[in-house]
Amino acid sequence: MMIQPPFKLQTASHFDYTARDPDFSNFFKEAMANDSRVIESVLITKCKDLFEGLSSLVDVGAGTGTTIKAIAKAFPHLKCTVFDLPHVVSDLKGGGNLEFVGGDMFEAIHSANAVILKWILHYWSDEECVKIPKKCKEAIPSKDKGGKLIIIDMVMENSKGDAEKAETQLLWDMIMMKLLTG
């Protein structure tokens, strides 16, 4: 059973609305790209060992590919793929060790040594959050053959912390309830 968000856009899900409204789509892509810039420097400098031994990497739901473009530049030996809905990547051009592939992560994910899910799972229901890693598992080799699933997402803490951190977590939770099923 699919649980619907308590507050939903009048006529469409967030992703359907994004596909239909180019202005909103551009705004959303730019917001996600700005968010990605924060993560990319950490991945490249502090987590570079994640990419050791890999020859290919797919960033699922990567939009315009801000994060994986930085990874591709920092690790030129790595074949990097942005995998997102066809309407998201149709006008984007790859080159060198970067390519753009359209598809549906609930159907099949482009094959690679490793898959990144950056800020993807929080968008979806619990049932869908089980399906997505299963599709990733089908796209990568086994762990003993070097396959990796890299998940970057917000972690909600139950412990007592500072008020600002708790407020930020609550805000994200409310956004997810309002717009999505996650």
Beta strands, then each sheet from edge to edge (+ up, - down):
strand 1: 56-60
strand 2: 79-84
strand 3: 98-102
strand 4: 114-118
strand 5: 148-152
sheet 1: 3+ 2+ 1+ 4+ 5+
end
